[in-house]
Amino acid sequence: MLIASSLLLAAPAAEARFGKKSSDTSDSNKDDDKGSKVHAATPIRSSTRDEAPSYSPPSSDDDDCCATAPAYSRSSYSAESYGEALLAASELLAIAVDSSEGARPVDMAVRQRAPSPPLDVRMGLNVGAMGGGTAGDVFLGIEGEALGFAVQGTQLTLPTDDGTSGTDELRLATVHLTWAAVSTDRVRWRVEGGVSTAVAPDITFVGPSLATSLEACVVGPLDVEARVQGTAGTYRQLDASAGLAVHLGALNLRGGVRGLILDDAGLVDGVQHVDRFVGPYAGAGFVF
């Protein structure tokens, strides 16, 4: 991080705008090369059933007996049915009591051993001066104990490089998966990887992106923050920042210095355009 920051701080001012075609006056000696190399960037009893006993009336030789005698003995059948019902009820009650007494401590132990994993949400906005213009930066990060993802977007509004009226706008964005290689109460070091994009006046780039960031507590609510992000491939980008942050509960206030190098590798008009910016930034954010 220190090496990248020193390179940025020592970088000279830009002579040509990143991702913008050269003006006719400044590139009159390159007419043969113009357009020759222009192309767009590449860029989831249990088994038996209790049944009421069926009763077959006793056979009798006397037809009058069959007509006058009751089909069954009501008192003996009722006593037998009530007895079986009470026995079944007592067995079910005993099973229910045993299962409730046995399962409840297990459930409570599982809940105690497997709490919900923590989930942190970081979001914020930074503004600063850069390259004689302004830089606005928004970011959002959601992560668990170790894994997460982060999205960051930057808009640069710069004076034109050829002296004409108006401004040039550059829009940068990164989408990264993050992994906290070190995570303690005082230090958090992340390694990130994903894609980055750069939208320039005359071309749009997409490329692979790697980054690393560090947050370390100095004393009390005061932290040191540093981040370096790089892109190589269709275009080249180096983005480094370092500063201090004060934690006031969920609110974070931060400030520091940011440096940025952008190189279109001559993919716009065959002429390499490089911009180098260094400037201060300040911002605020929230952590939930």
N, C-alpha and C positions, 0 to 999 in steps of 0.2 A: 504493500500500500504506500509506504514512504517513497519507494522508487518511482511508482507511477505518479504520485503527487508532485515529486520534484521535477519530473519530465514535463508535467503540465504547467507548473509554475515557470519553468524556464523556456516554454515554447514561445516563439515569436508570433506576432500578429499575422492574421491570415491575409493572403494576397488574392485569393479567389474563393468564391462561394461554393461550398459543398453542394453537389447535386444540381448545379445550375450551369447552363451552357455559357460559354465565354462570349463576351460582347464582340461585335465585328471589329471594333477599333483595337481591342487588346489582343485579338487572335487573328489579325490579318495575315500573319506569316504562317498560319496553320490551316489555311483553307483546304489544302490537299488532304489533311487528316480529318477534317470535320465530317462527321456523319459516317466515316468509314468504320468506326468501331462502336457506333451507338446501338445499344440494344437494351431492352428492358431487363431488370434484374430478375434472376431466377428466384425469382425471389428465393353378466352378472346371475258249605255244601254249595259250591259255586257252580258246578257244571250241571247239576240237576235242577229242574224247575219245580218249585212248590206248587202243587195243584190241589184243589179241593178234592177230597176223596170221593170217588164216584160210588154210588150206593146202588146195589141191585136188590130190590125187595126180595125177601125170602119167599121161596116157593111154599105153598101151603096146599094141603089136600082139600081143605075146606074153603069153598068159594066165598062163603059168608065172612070167613076170617079175613080173607084178602080184601073184602070190601070194607070191613069195619076197622081192621087194624091199621095204624099209621104206617106210612111208607118207610119210616126210619125212626129211630129213637132220638128225639130232638135234644134231650138233655145230654146224652152221651156224646153226640156229634158236636154240640156246641162246646162242651168241655174240652174235647180233643182239638177242635179248631182254635179255641182261645189259647190253649197250651202251646200249640205249635207257633201261633202268632207271637206270643210272648217270648218264646225261645228264639225265634228269628230276630225279633226286635232287639233282644239283649245281645245277640251275637253281632248284629250290625252296629249297635252302639259301642260295643267293645272294640270293634275294628276301627270305627271312626275316631275313638279316643286315642288308640295306639298310634294311628297314622298322623293325627294332629300333633301329638307329643313328640313323635319322631321327626316329622318334617319341619316343624317350626324352627328349632335351633339350626338345622342345616340351611334353611332359607336365609335366616339372619346372618349366619356365618358367611354365606356366599355374597350377600350384600355388603358385608364389611370388608371382604377380601377383594371385591371387584367394583370399586367406585367408578363413577363416570370419568372418562379421561378429560383433562383440562383442555379448553379450547380458547385460544387468544385471538382477538381481532385487533389489528393495528391499521389505523387510517390517518391521513394527514395531508397537509398542503404546505408547500414551500414556495417562496418567491425570492428572486434575486436579480442582480445586475450581471450581465454577461455580454461580452463582445460589443459594447456600446449600446446594447439593447436590454431587453428584459427576458427573464426565464421564469416560467411557472411550472410547478412540478406537483403531481398528485400521486398518491400511492395507497394501496390496500393490501394487507397481508392477513391470512388466516392460517393458523398452524396449531397443531396439537403438541404433545410432549416433544416430538422430534420432527415430524413431517408436516408439510403445509404447502401453500402456494402464495405467490406475491405478484402483483400487477403494478406497474409504474408507468406513468406517462409524463412527457415533458414537451412544452411548447416554447420555442425560441422566436422572439420577434426582434429582428435585427435590421440595422440600416443596410441599404443596398451596397454591394461591394464595388459597383461601377460609378457611383456618384449620382445616379438618377434619383428622382423623387420616389417616395414610397418606402416600403419595407419588404424584407424577405422573411418568410416564415418556414421554420423547420419543426417537424413534429416527430418525436421519438417515443417508442413504447417498448416495454419488455414484459413478457409473461414467463414466469419461472416456477418450477417446483423447487421447494427448499427442504434442506435437511440440517438440523441442528447437531453438528458434530460434537459440540460442547454446550451443555446446558446446566448451569448452576444458578444459585440465587444471585450471584454477582457478575457472572460472565455468560454470554451467549454468542457462540460463533456459528454462523450458517454457511453452508455451501449451496449454491444455486445453479440451476441449469434450465434452459428453455430456448425461446426464440426472441429476437428483437426486430423491430421495424424502424425505418427512417423514411419519412415523406419529405422530399426536397422539392424545390420549385419545378424541376424538369424530370424527376425520376422518383420511383419508390423502390426501396430495398427491403429485403427480408433475409435474415441470416441467423445462424446458431449463436447462442449467447451463453456465457458463463459469468458467474459473479461470486463474490464472497463478502460477507459483512460481519462486523464485530460490534457488540455492545458490552461495555464493561463499566461497572459501578466504581466511581472514584471515592466519593464520600457522601453519605446521606442520600439526598435525592439527585445528586449530580452524576451524570454518566458521560462517558466518551463514546462517540459513534464514528464508525468509518465503514466505507463501502467502495469496492472496485468492481466494475463491470466491463467486459470486453466482448467484442464481436469480430470475427474474422471469416472471410469468405467472399461473398458478393461485394461487400463493402467492409470498411474497418472503422471500429468505434472503440474508444477508451473513455470511460466515465468514472471519475474518482471524486470522492468527497470525504471530508473529515470535519468533525465539530463536536459541540457539547450539547447535552440535553438535560433539562430540569423536569423532574416528574412531580407534578402537583396533583396527587390522586390519579384519576383517569386522564387528566390533561397533561400533555407534554409540550414544552416549549423548547425549540432547538435553534441553533445557528452555527454557521461554519463557513468553509470555503469549498467550492466545487470547481473542478477542471474537466474540460471536455475536448476530445480530439475526434474529428470526423474526416474520413478520407473516402472519396467515391471511386478511387482506383482507375480513373479515366474512363469510366463506363458511360458517361453522358455524351461526350463529344470527342473522345480520344485524348483529352487533356486532363491531367490529374488535378483535382481541386481538393484542397485541404483547408479545414477551418480549425483553429485552436482558440479555445475560450477559457478564461479563468475569471471567477468572480465570487463575491460573498452571497450567502443565502440566509434566510431566516424563515421560520415557519412554526406551525402548531399542529398537534395531532391528538388522537385519543386512543387509549388502549382499554379494551373491555375483556 
